[in-house]
Amino acid sequence: FDRERKRLEEEHAMLTGNHATELQNLEKEAKEHKASKEEMEAMYKEMKAELDSTSMELQGLRTNTSGSLKEIGELKAHNQELEAKVCQLESEKIRLEAQRDQDRDAFDRERKRLEEEHAMLTGNHATELQNLEKEAKEHKASKEEMEAMYKEM
């Protein structure tokens, strides 16, 4: 009985440790996604600032009659490139936010599953311990009954 109880307690400790490790891994993954999102947002802000700067520069050249058409064309092309990059970054930001939400949902589902599994395993161990204790009591009663019969004989 003691060996079985000890084995069950060790198994319970091992399963609890595995759940903790899985939760830590999921939390680490969520932090990495958050860092990646923040990096993309910083790049987006930088590109947006550069786009605004280029737009203002382009406006200044339009009003300056001595500005060359070639320079204006180059700035327009550069501005279009920047606008395309900003659009890409905005799309990437939206994708990362959706991914973050999916990851958060998956993390929450996995945490709930692990908590339920932990509760179930804890319940199973308690039931097994109760059954072993009941068996031990029955065995003891049977032994006492045998001893009583032996003494009568």
Disulfide bonds with the S-S distance in Angstrom:
none
